[in-house]
Amino acid sequence: MSLRRTLHGLKTKGMLAKWRAEKGKRLVRIWSGEWQCYWRASGCGYTTDVAEAGIYTFDEAVRFSGHCSHEKQIAYYFLPEPQP
């Protein structure tokens, strides 16, 4: 099961800066609850196909989507960490 965090939840709990510091390099997909789609690479459109979804570091994802309001329902789906 993948780790999921919402932008609104992280902002509300004052945890966004902490998560960026600790998990900034982790890879994520950005989900738009408003459109029920993933963001494509470089924030260029949306897709329902997870294989076409952009993959961002958590830090990049927040830079791209951190301005979004609660109504956008932005969520970050963390990819599994590589196993040693």
N, CA, C and O atoms as CSV, one atom per row, in Angstrom:
chain,resi,resn,atom,element,x,y,z
A,1,MET,N,N,0.851,-1.185,0.000
A,1,MET,CA,C,0.000,0.000,0.000
A,1,MET,C,C,0.895,1.246,0.000
A,1,MET,O,O,1.872,1.320,0.745
A,2,SER,N,N,0.554,2.198,-0.826
A,2,SER,CA,C,1.386,3.393,-0.934
A,2,SER,C,C,0.980,4.430,0.112
A,2,SER,O,O,-0.169,4.487,0.550
A,3,LEU,N,N,1.938,5.229,0.487
A,3,LEU,CA,C,1.730,6.321,1.418
A,3,LEU,C,C,1.057,7.466,0.678
A,3,LEU,O,O,1.479,7.838,-0.417
A,4,ARG,N,N,0.008,8.024,1.278
A,4,ARG,CA,C,-0.735,9.129,0.665
A,4,ARG,C,C,-0.861,10.243,1.687
A,4,ARG,O,O,-1.206,10.001,2.843
A,5,ARG,N,N,-0.583,11.447,1.262
A,5,ARG,CA,C,-0.763,12.629,2.104
A,5,ARG,C,C,-1.426,13.720,1.271
A,5,ARG,O,O,-1.137,13.876,0.084
A,6,THR,N,N,-2.324,14.475,1.915
A,6,THR,CA,C,-2.975,15.578,1.211
A,6,THR,C,C,-2.248,16.883,1.506
A,6,THR,O,O,-1.721,17.082,2.601
A,7,LEU,N,N,-2.226,17.755,0.528
A,7,LEU,CA,C,-1.629,19.076,0.702
A,7,LEU,C,C,-2.346,19.814,1.826
A,7,LEU,O,O,-1.700,20.391,2.701
A,8,HIS,N,N,-3.657,19.800,1.807
A,8,HIS,CA,C,-4.448,20.508,2.814
A,8,HIS,C,C,-4.135,19.973,4.213
A,8,HIS,O,O,-3.966,20.754,5.150
A,9,GLY,N,N,-4.058,18.660,4.359
A,9,GLY,CA,C,-3.761,18.065,5.661
A,9,GLY,C,C,-2.393,18.460,6.172
A,9,GLY,O,O,-2.236,18.785,7.349
A,10,LEU,N,N,-1.401,18.434,5.296
A,10,LEU,CA,C,-0.049,18.824,5.703
A,10,LEU,C,C,0.014,20.297,6.088
A,10,LEU,O,O,0.693,20.661,7.048
A,11,LYS,N,N,-0.696,21.148,5.338
A,11,LYS,CA,C,-0.714,22.579,5.664
A,11,LYS,C,C,-1.464,22.821,6.973
A,11,LYS,O,O,-0.999,23.586,7.819
A,12,THR,N,N,-2.613,22.180,7.147
A,12,THR,CA,C,-3.446,22.372,8.328
A,12,THR,C,C,-2.708,21.973,9.596
A,12,THR,O,O,-2.818,22.646,10.621
A,13,LYS,N,N,-1.963,20.891,9.529
A,13,LYS,CA,C,-1.245,20.395,10.706
A,13,LYS,C,C,0.124,21.053,10.864
A,13,LYS,O,O,0.862,20.721,11.792
A,14,GLY,N,N,0.472,21.982,9.967
A,14,GLY,CA,C,1.756,22.649,10.043
A,14,GLY,C,C,2.928,21.714,9.804
A,14,GLY,O,O,4.025,21.951,10.310
A,15,MET,N,N,2.705,20.654,9.038
A,15,MET,CA,C,3.710,19.618,8.828
A,15,MET,C,C,4.412,19.706,7.473
A,15,MET,O,O,5.327,18.927,7.206
A,16,LEU,N,N,4.004,20.633,6.622
A,16,LEU,CA,C,4.535,20.671,5.259
A,16,LEU,C,C,6.052,20.874,5.242
A,16,LEU,O,O,6.755,20.151,4.536
A,17,ALA,N,N,6.559,21.820,5.985
A,17,ALA,CA,C,8.007,22.077,6.000
A,17,ALA,C,C,8.766,20.870,6.535
A,17,ALA,O,O,9.821,20.517,6.007
A,18,LYS,N,N,8.249,20.244,7.562
A,18,LYS,CA,C,8.897,19.059,8.137
A,18,LYS,C,C,8.937,17.923,7.119
A,18,LYS,O,O,9.971,17.277,6.948
A,19,TRP,N,N,7.815,17.678,6.442
A,19,TRP,CA,C,7.765,16.607,5.444
A,19,TRP,C,C,8.698,16.917,4.281
A,19,TRP,O,O,9.348,16.012,3.759
A,20,ARG,N,N,8.777,18.171,3.869
A,20,ARG,CA,C,9.699,18.526,2.779
A,20,ARG,C,C,11.137,18.273,3.189
A,20,ARG,O,O,11.931,17.779,2.389
A,21,ALA,N,N,11.482,18.604,4.421
A,21,ALA,CA,C,12.847,18.382,4.899
A,21,ALA,C,C,13.170,16.890,4.994
A,21,ALA,O,O,14.274,16.465,4.653
A,22,GLU,N,N,12.207,16.105,5.459
A,22,GLU,CA,C,12.450,14.675,5.679
A,22,GLU,C,C,12.232,13.824,4.428
A,22,GLU,O,O,12.933,12.832,4.229
A,23,LYS,N,N,11.281,14.196,3.596
A,23,LYS,CA,C,10.887,13.346,2.469
A,23,LYS,C,C,10.976,14.054,1.128
A,23,LYS,O,O,10.393,13.594,0.146
A,24,GLY,N,N,11.697,15.164,1.073
A,24,GLY,CA,C,11.774,15.977,-0.133
A,24,GLY,C,C,12.273,15.247,-1.365
A,24,GLY,O,O,11.887,15.593,-2.481
A,25,LYS,N,N,13.117,14.251,-1.190
A,25,LYS,CA,C,13.682,13.512,-2.326
A,25,LYS,C,C,12.860,12.278,-2.701
A,25,LYS,O,O,13.125,11.652,-3.727
A,26,ARG,N,N,11.871,11.920,-1.889
A,26,ARG,CA,C,11.025,10.764,-2.208
A,26,ARG,C,C,10.205,11.063,-3.460
A,26,ARG,O,O,9.820,12.208,-3.698
A,27,LEU,N,N,9.943,10.036,-4.250
A,27,LEU,CA,C,9.176,10.195,-5.486
A,27,LEU,C,C,7.686,10.042,-5.229
A,27,LEU,O,O,7.250,9.185,-4.460
A,28,VAL,N,N,6.906,10.907,-5.903
A,28,VAL,CA,C,5.450,10.911,-5.734
A,28,VAL,C,C,4.753,11.135,-7.067
A,28,VAL,O,O,5.354,11.578,-8.046
A,29,ARG,N,N,3.484,10.819,-7.068
A,29,ARG,CA,C,2.566,11.242,-8.124
A,29,ARG,C,C,1.610,12.235,-7.484
A,29,ARG,O,O,1.279,12.108,-6.305
A,30,ILE,N,N,1.165,13.221,-8.250
A,30,ILE,CA,C,0.233,14.232,-7.741
A,30,ILE,C,C,-1.175,13.872,-8.237
A,30,ILE,O,O,-1.389,13.643,-9.427
A,31,TRP,N,N,-2.117,13.827,-7.308
A,31,TRP,CA,C,-3.513,13.511,-7.607
A,31,TRP,C,C,-4.370,14.763,-7.432
A,31,TRP,O,O,-4.250,15.468,-6.430
A,32,SER,N,N,-5.226,15.034,-8.402
A,32,SER,CA,C,-6.196,16.115,-8.298
A,32,SER,C,C,-7.557,15.505,-7.993
A,32,SER,O,O,-8.169,14.870,-8.851
A,33,GLY,N,N,-8.025,15.703,-6.767
A,33,GLY,CA,C,-9.353,15.209,-6.408
A,33,GLY,C,C,-10.448,15.952,-7.151
A,33,GLY,O,O,-11.522,15.406,-7.403
A,34,GLU,N,N,-10.172,17.199,-7.501
A,34,GLU,CA,C,-11.146,18.001,-8.251
A,34,GLU,C,C,-11.450,17.349,-9.599
A,34,GLU,O,O,-12.610,17.269,-10.005
A,35,TRP,N,N,-10.411,16.885,-10.290
A,35,TRP,CA,C,-10.578,16.301,-11.621
A,35,TRP,C,C,-10.551,14.773,-11.615
A,35,TRP,O,O,-10.795,14.134,-12.639
A,36,GLN,N,N,-10.254,14.199,-10.451
A,36,GLN,CA,C,-10.154,12.739,-10.322
A,36,GLN,C,C,-9.133,12.176,-11.308
A,36,GLN,O,O,-9.375,11.168,-11.972
A,37,CYS,N,N,-7.988,12.850,-11.386
A,37,CYS,CA,C,-6.911,12.483,-12.311
A,37,CYS,C,C,-5.561,12.775,-11.679
A,37,CYS,O,O,-5.452,13.556,-10.734
A,38,TYR,N,N,-4.533,12.129,-12.224
A,38,TYR,CA,C,-3.152,12.434,-11.864
A,38,TYR,C,C,-2.664,13.587,-12.727
A,38,TYR,O,O,-3.150,13.793,-13.839
A,39,TRP,N,N,-1.706,14.333,-12.210
A,39,TRP,CA,C,-1.024,15.348,-13.005
A,39,TRP,C,C,-0.037,14.645,-13.914
A,39,TRP,O,O,0.610,13.682,-13.503
A,40,ARG,N,N,0.088,15.114,-15.139
A,40,ARG,CA,C,1.107,14.599,-16.053
A,40,ARG,C,C,2.459,15.236,-15.718
A,40,ARG,O,O,2.539,16.125,-14.870
A,41,ALA,N,N,3.499,14.784,-16.377
A,41,ALA,CA,C,4.846,15.333,-16.167
A,41,ALA,C,C,4.857,16.836,-16.407
A,41,ALA,O,O,4.161,17.337,-17.290
A,42,SER,N,N,5.641,17.545,-15.624
A,42,SER,CA,C,5.802,19.004,-15.706
A,42,SER,C,C,4.491,19.760,-15.524
A,42,SER,O,O,4.383,20.916,-15.931
A,43,GLY,N,N,3.500,19.123,-14.922
A,43,GLY,CA,C,2.222,19.785,-14.693
A,43,GLY,C,C,1.439,20.058,-15.955
A,43,GLY,O,O,0.591,20.950,-15.982
A,44,CYS,N,N,1.718,19.286,-17.017
A,44,CYS,CA,C,1.081,19.503,-18.324
A,44,CYS,C,C,-0.141,18.611,-18.505
A,44,CYS,O,O,-0.069,17.572,-19.163
A,45,GLY,N,N,-1.245,19.016,-17.925
A,45,GLY,CA,C,-2.489,18.291,-18.106
A,45,GLY,C,C,-2.690,17.187,-17.082
A,45,GLY,O,O,-1.930,17.046,-16.124
A,46,TYR,N,N,-3.743,16.407,-17.317
A,46,TYR,CA,C,-4.170,15.372,-16.393
A,46,TYR,C,C,-4.337,14.050,-17.129
A,46,TYR,O,O,-4.491,14.009,-18.350
A,47,THR,N,N,-4.301,12.956,-16.341
A,47,THR,CA,C,-4.547,11.642,-16.902
A,47,THR,C,C,-5.153,10.734,-15.840
A,47,THR,O,O,-4.854,10.867,-14.653
A,48,THR,N,N,-5.996,9.821,-16.269
A,48,THR,CA,C,-6.517,8.806,-15.358
A,48,THR,C,C,-5.635,7.562,-15.370
A,48,THR,O,O,-5.797,6.674,-14.533
A,49,ASP,N,N,-4.706,7.498,-16.314
A,49,ASP,CA,C,-3.808,6.353,-16.457
A,49,ASP,C,C,-2.561,6.567,-15.609
A,49,ASP,O,O,-1.755,7.451,-15.899
A,50,VAL,N,N,-2.401,5.768,-14.569
A,50,VAL,CA,C,-1.271,5.939,-13.660
A,50,VAL,C,C,0.063,5.803,-14.402
A,50,VAL,O,O,1.052,6.409,-13.992
A,51,ALA,N,N,0.107,5.032,-15.469
A,51,ALA,CA,C,1.338,4.869,-16.246
A,51,ALA,C,C,1.735,6.159,-16.967
A,51,ALA,O,O,2.905,6.343,-17.302
A,52,GLU,N,N,0.786,7.042,-17.205
A,52,GLU,CA,C,1.055,8.319,-17.871
A,52,GLU,C,C,1.241,9.467,-16.876
A,52,GLU,O,O,1.524,10.597,-17.274
A,53,ALA,N,N,1.084,9.179,-15.599
A,53,ALA,CA,C,1.209,10.220,-14.575
A,53,ALA,C,C,2.656,10.655,-14.425
A,53,ALA,O,O,3.573,9.842,-14.539
A,54,GLY,N,N,2.853,11.926,-14.173
A,54,GLY,CA,C,4.193,12.432,-13.922
A,54,GLY,C,C,4.722,11.926,-12.595
A,54,GLY,O,O,3.957,11.684,-11.662
A,55,ILE,N,N,6.020,11.768,-12.515
A,55,ILE,CA,C,6.673,11.382,-11.267
A,55,ILE,C,C,7.589,12.531,-10.869
A,55,ILE,O,O,8.443,12.969,-11.639
A,56,TYR,N,N,7.388,13.002,-9.653
A,56,TYR,CA,C,8.088,14.166,-9.126
A,56,TYR,C,C,8.763,13.795,-7.814
A,56,TYR,O,O,8.338,12.850,-7.148
A,57,THR,N,N,9.814,14.528,-7.430
A,57,THR,CA,C,10.235,14.422,-6.043
A,57,THR,C,C,9.151,15.132,-5.237
A,57,THR,O,O,8.428,15.976,-5.766
A,58,PHE,N,N,9.044,14.791,-3.969
A,58,PHE,CA,C,8.043,15.436,-3.132
A,58,PHE,C,C,8.252,16.946,-3.119
A,58,PHE,O,O,7.288,17.711,-3.157
A,59,ASP,N,N,9.507,17.369,-3.065
A,59,ASP,CA,C,9.815,18.797,-3.062
A,59,ASP,C,C,9.323,19.470,-4.355
A,59,ASP,O,O,8.727,20.546,-4.302
A,60,GLU,N,N,9.570,18.845,-5.506
A,60,GLU,CA,C,9.083,19.385,-6.789
A,60,GLU,C,C,7.559,19.447,-6.805
A,60,GLU,O,O,6.969,20.432,-7.249
A,61,ALA,N,N,6.935,18.385,-6.315
A,61,ALA,CA,C,5.472,18.314,-6.312
A,61,ALA,C,C,4.873,19.467,-5.514
A,61,ALA,O,O,3.889,20.078,-5.930
A,62,VAL,N,N,5.473,19.755,-4.369
A,62,VAL,CA,C,4.974,20.866,-3.556
A,62,VAL,C,C,5.220,22.199,-4.257
A,62,VAL,O,O,4.379,23.095,-4.191
A,63,ARG,N,N,6.355,22.337,-4.923
A,63,ARG,CA,C,6.612,23.584,-5.672
A,63,ARG,C,C,5.573,23.770,-6.783
A,63,ARG,O,O,5.104,24.886,-7.011
A,64,PHE,N,N,5.211,22.683,-7.476
A,64,PHE,CA,C,4.225,22.769,-8.557
A,64,PHE,C,C,2.810,23.011,-8.030
A,64,PHE,O,O,2.054,23.787,-8.614
A,65,SER,N,N,2.455,22.357,-6.939
A,65,SER,CA,C,1.047,22.350,-6.520
A,65,SER,C,C,0.772,23.019,-5.186
A,65,SER,O,O,-0.383,23.102,-4.769
A,66,GLY,N,N,1.799,23.495,-4.509
A,66,GLY,CA,C,1.626,24.064,-3.172
A,66,GLY,C,C,0.726,25.282,-3.114
A,66,GLY,O,O,0.217,25.621,-2.046
A,67,HIS,N,N,0.520,25.941,-4.231
A,67,HIS,CA,C,-0.346,27.124,-4.278
A,67,HIS,C,C,-1.832,26.752,-4.354
A,67,HIS,O,O,-2.695,27.606,-4.152
A,68,CYS,N,N,-2.127,25.497,-4.642
A,68,CYS,CA,C,-3.519,25.079,-4.874
A,68,CYS,C,C,-4.363,25.191,-3.604
A,68,CYS,O,O,-3.893,24.913,-2.501
A,69,SER,N,N,-5.604,25.598,-3.783
A,69,SER,CA,C,-6.522,25.733,-2.657
A,69,SER,C,C,-7.073,24.365,-2.258
A,69,SER,O,O,-6.909,23.376,-2.973
A,70,HIS,N,N,-7.723,24.338,-1.109
A,70,HIS,CA,C,-8.316,23.108,-0.579
A,70,HIS,C,C,-9.300,22.472,-1.568
A,70,HIS,O,O,-9.418,21.248,-1.629
A,71,GLU,N,N,-9.999,23.299,-2.334
A,71,GLU,CA,C,-10.997,22.796,-3.280
A,71,GLU,C,C,-10.385,21.893,-4.353
A,71,GLU,O,O,-11.082,21.054,-4.923
A,72,LYS,N,N,-9.104,22.055,-4.630
A,72,LYS,CA,C,-8.426,21.231,-5.649
A,72,LYS,C,C,-8.180,19.807,-5.156
A,72,LYS,O,O,-7.961,18.898,-5.958
A,73,GLN,N,N,-8.216,19.614,-3.832
A,73,GLN,CA,C,-8.059,18.295,-3.216
A,73,GLN,C,C,-6.775,17.592,-3.681
A,73,GLN,O,O,-6.808,16.434,-4.099
A,74,ILE,N,N,-5.660,18.297,-3.604
A,74,ILE,CA,C,-4.377,17.755,-4.030
A,74,ILE,C,C,-3.896,16.712,-3.024
A,74,ILE,O,O,-3.921,16.937,-1.814
A,75,ALA,N,N,-3.461,15.573,-3.546
A,75,ALA,CA,C,-2.882,14.512,-2.724
A,75,ALA,C,C,-1.599,14.031,-3.383
A,75,ALA,O,O,-1.451,14.073,-4.605
A,76,TYR,N,N,-0.682,13.576,-2.550
A,76,TYR,CA,C,0.594,13.048,-3.031
A,76,TYR,C,C,0.632,11.558,-2.734
A,76,TYR,O,O,0.447,11.137,-1.592
A,77,TYR,N,N,0.870,10.775,-3.760
A,77,TYR,CA,C,1.013,9.332,-3.613
A,77,TYR,C,C,2.496,8.999,-3.729
A,77,TYR,O,O,3.093,9.134,-4.797
A,78,PHE,N,N,3.074,8.569,-2.629
A,78,PHE,CA,C,4.488,8.236,-2.578
A,78,PHE,C,C,4.736,6.883,-3.226
A,78,PHE,O,O,4.026,5.914,-2.957
A,79,LEU,N,N,5.744,6.828,-4.077
A,79,LEU,CA,C,6.153,5.555,-4.671
A,79,LEU,C,C,6.949,4.774,-3.631
A,79,LEU,O,O,7.569,5.368,-2.749
A,80,PRO,N,N,6.935,3.458,-3.729
A,80,PRO,CA,C,7.719,2.674,-2.772
A,80,PRO,C,C,9.199,3.038,-2.859
A,80,PRO,O,O,9.728,3.305,-3.939
A,81,GLU,N,N,9.850,3.041,-1.708
A,81,GLU,CA,C,11.287,3.317,-1.696
A,81,GLU,C,C,12.039,2.107,-2.244
A,81,GLU,O,O,11.661,0.965,-1.986
A,82,PRO,N,N,13.106,2.363,-3.001
A,82,PRO,CA,C,13.902,1.242,-3.516
A,82,PRO,C,C,14.476,0.417,-2.361
A,82,PRO,O,O,14.924,0.965,-1.354
A,83,GLN,N,N,14.456,-0.875,-2.523
A,83,GLN,CA,C,15.020,-1.760,-1.509
A,83,GLN,C,C,16.509,-1.981,-1.786
A,83,GLN,O,O,16.909,-2.172,-2.934
A,84,PRO,N,N,17.328,-1.954,-0.725
A,84,PRO,CA,C,18.776,-2.150,-0.911
A,84,PRO,C,C,19.112,-3.556,-1.368
A,84,PRO,O,O,20.283,-3.877,-1.568
